[in-house]
Amino acid sequence: MSLISKNLKFLRSRQGLTQKQLAEKLNLNQPVIGAYEEGRALPPLPALQKLAGLFRVSLDDLANTDLSKPGHRLQQASSSKEVLAITVDRTGKENVELVSQKAAAGYLNGYQDPEYITELPKIHLPVLPQNRTFRAFEIKGDSMLPVPSGSIVFGEYIEKTAYVKNGKAYVLVTQSEGIVFKRVFFLENQPGSVLLVSDNKLYPPYILALRDVREVWLARGCYASFTD
């Protein structure tokens, strides 16, 4: 039995959950949980992320530490950014949640809440890679023309701002600016900030502090409805 299997069974029992109850929380079938606990199947990364968030442990502890050992102190994730709230379908395949313009304000408060994320609409795109995390955002405004207002931008989750590449377009979830879609550039003279640039030159660039950023999503594609 792998440590993941052992830890999953231990954590589930510790919280007084049955396999059926845990399966319902993860939107899975009960036999899938049984397969995870018996070591007959390994949870995919999206499921591991959700399990870590549900049990308030780090991914590293879940995979590499025997949490059932006497005297071990369960450690919560050291940063709220370490665990991304996601949803998966009944087969364990990750969903792509849609954050509409109407949901944008609520997303700033609920982006870490698994129950809130579960309530978002889901988009199924089989062409997206299965080993990565994606979310869809409906953008507002014409600052990134030729991508028009109302377009759906599909973003790939970027775990750390250090992985951001200069000049690429990103959807940023920020505390002060809300959800913004811009090109991002690092500033040599201001290491704690980034420059956000619009493709529409009518909009001037502006500086944003990295501490203000809650989530980063690399734009991988978009769906746009053009009108005559």
C-alpha positions in Angstrom: 0.0 0.0 0.0 1.4 3.4 -1.0 1.6 6.3 1.5 -1.1 8.1 -0.4 -3.5 5.1 0.0 -2.6 4.7 3.7 -2.9 8.4 4.4 -6.2 8.7 2.5 -7.8 5.9 4.6 -6.4 7.4 7.8 -7.5 10.9 7.1 -11.0 9.8 6.1 -11.4 7.7 9.2 -10.0 10.5 11.4 -12.8 12.8 10.1 -15.4 10.1 10.6 -16.3 9.9 6.9 -17.4 6.8 5.1 -16.1 6.1 1.6 -19.5 7.1 0.2 -19.4 10.4 2.0 -15.9 11.2 0.8 -16.8 10.2 -2.7 -19.8 12.6 -2.6 -17.5 15.5 -1.5 -15.2 14.8 -4.4 -18.0 14.1 -7.0 -16.7 10.5 -7.4 -18.1 7.0 -7.2 -17.5 5.1 -4.0 -15.6 2.3 -5.8 -13.1 4.9 -6.9 -12.3 5.8 -3.3 -12.0 2.1 -2.5 -9.5 1.7 -5.3 -7.5 4.7 -4.0 -7.4 3.4 -0.4 -6.5 -0.2 -1.5 -3.7 1.0 -3.8 -5.3 -0.3 -6.9 -5.4 3.2 -8.5 -3.5 6.4 -7.9 -5.5 9.6 -7.6 -4.7 12.0 -10.4 -3.2 15.4 -9.5 -6.6 17.3 -9.5 -8.0 14.7 -7.0 -4.9 14.9 -4.8 -5.2 18.7 -4.7 -8.8 18.5 -3.7 -8.0 15.9 -1.0 -5.2 18.0 0.4 -7.5 21.0 0.6 -10.3 18.9 2.2 -8.1 17.4 4.9 -6.0 20.6 5.3 -2.7 18.9 4.7 0.1 19.7 2.2 0.5 17.7 -1.0 4.0 16.8 0.2 2.7 15.3 3.5 -0.1 13.5 1.7 2.3 11.8 -0.7 5.5 11.4 1.4 4.7 11.3 5.1 3.0 8.6 7.1 0.4 10.7 8.8 -0.9 7.8 11.0 2.4 7.5 13.0 1.9 8.3 16.7 3.2 11.8 17.6 3.0 13.1 14.1 1.6 16.6 14.0 -0.6 17.1 11.0 0.6 20.2 9.2 -1.7 22.5 7.2 -0.6 23.9 3.9 1.8 26.7 4.7 0.2 29.1 2.3 -3.4 29.4 1.1 -2.0 29.6 -2.4 -0.6 26.0 -2.2 -3.9 24.3 -2.5 -6.2 25.2 -5.5 -9.9 24.5 -5.1 -11.0 22.4 -8.0 -13.7 19.9 -9.0 -13.5 16.6 -10.7 -16.1 14.4 -12.5 -17.1 10.9 -11.3 -14.1 9.3 -13.1 -11.6 11.6 -11.4 -11.1 13.8 -14.5 -10.7 17.4 -13.7 -13.5 19.9 -14.7 -13.0 23.3 -16.3 -15.0 25.7 -14.3 -16.4 28.9 -15.9 -16.2 32.2 -14.1 -18.6 34.5 -15.8 -18.7 38.3 -15.6 -21.5 38.0 -13.1 -19.5 35.6 -11.0 -16.3 37.6 -11.0 -17.0 39.6 -7.8 -18.0 36.5 -5.9 -15.0 34.6 -7.2 -12.7 36.9 -5.3 -14.2 35.8 -2.1 -14.9 32.1 -3.0 -11.9 31.1 -5.1 -10.5 29.0 -2.2 -13.8 27.5 -1.2 -14.4 24.0 -2.7 -18.2 24.4 -2.2 -18.2 27.7 -4.1 -16.1 26.2 -7.0 -18.5 23.3 -7.2 -21.4 25.6 -7.9 -19.7 27.2 -10.9 -20.8 26.1 -14.4 -18.5 23.4 -16.0 -17.1 23.3 -19.5 -15.9 20.0 -21.0 -13.1 20.4 -23.6 -11.5 17.0 -24.4 -8.7 18.7 -26.4 -7.1 20.2 -23.2 -4.2 18.3 -21.7 -5.3 16.1 -18.8 -2.3 16.6 -16.6 -2.9 20.4 -16.1 -5.4 22.6 -14.4 -7.6 24.9 -16.5 -10.3 27.4 -15.7 -12.4 29.6 -18.1 -13.0 33.3 -17.5 -15.4 35.6 -19.3 -13.5 38.8 -19.9 -15.0 42.3 -19.8 -14.0 45.3 -21.8 -12.0 45.9 -25.0 -8.5 46.4 -23.5 -7.2 43.2 -25.1 -8.6 43.7 -28.6 -8.8 41.9 -31.0 -10.2 39.7 -28.3 -13.6 41.3 -27.7 -15.5 41.8 -24.5 -17.5 38.8 -23.5 -14.9 36.3 -24.8 -14.2 33.2 -22.8 -10.5 32.9 -22.1 -9.2 29.4 -21.1 -6.4 29.7 -18.6 -3.8 27.2 -17.4 -3.1 27.4 -13.7 0.4 28.8 -12.8 1.4 27.8 -9.3 4.0 30.5 -8.7 4.5 34.0 -10.1 8.1 33.0 -10.6 6.9 30.8 -13.5 5.4 33.7 -15.3 7.0 34.6 -18.6 7.5 38.1 -19.9 5.1 39.3 -22.5 2.7 36.4 -22.2 -1.0 37.0 -21.7 -2.5 36.0 -18.3 -5.7 36.1 -16.4 -4.8 37.5 -12.9 -7.1 37.2 -9.9 -6.2 40.3 -7.8 -7.4 41.7 -4.5 -7.5 45.3 -5.7 -8.2 45.1 -9.4 -10.5 42.1 -9.5 -10.0 39.7 -12.5 -7.9 41.2 -15.2 -6.6 39.9 -18.5 -3.3 41.5 -19.5 0.2 40.9 -20.7 2.7 40.6 -17.9 6.2 42.0 -17.7 8.6 41.9 -14.7 10.3 45.1 -13.7 14.1 45.0 -13.0 14.0 48.0 -10.7 10.8 46.8 -8.8 11.2 43.0 -8.1 8.0 42.9 -6.1 5.8 44.3 -8.9 4.8 43.6 -12.5 3.8 45.8 -15.4 0.4 45.0 -16.9 0.1 45.9 -20.5 -3.1 45.9 -22.7 -3.0 44.9 -26.4 -5.3 47.8 -27.1 -2.9 50.8 -27.0 -5.6 53.1 -25.9 -5.2 51.7 -22.4 -2.0 52.7 -20.6 0.2 50.1 -18.8 0.1 50.1 -15.0 2.1 48.5 -12.2 0.7 45.9 -9.8 2.3 44.6 -6.6 2.8 40.8 -6.6 1.4 40.6 -3.1 -1.9 41.7 -4.6 -2.1 38.6 -6.9 -4.2 35.7 -5.7 -4.2 33.4 -8.8 -2.4 33.4 -12.1 -3.7 31.7 -15.2 -1.8 31.5 -18.5 -4.1 32.2 -21.5 -4.1 29.2 -23.7 -7.0 30.0 -26.0 -10.3 31.8 -26.2 -13.8 31.5 -27.5 -15.0 34.8 -29.0 -18.4 35.7 -30.4 -17.9 38.4 -33.0 -20.9 40.6 -34.0 -21.4 42.4 -37.4 
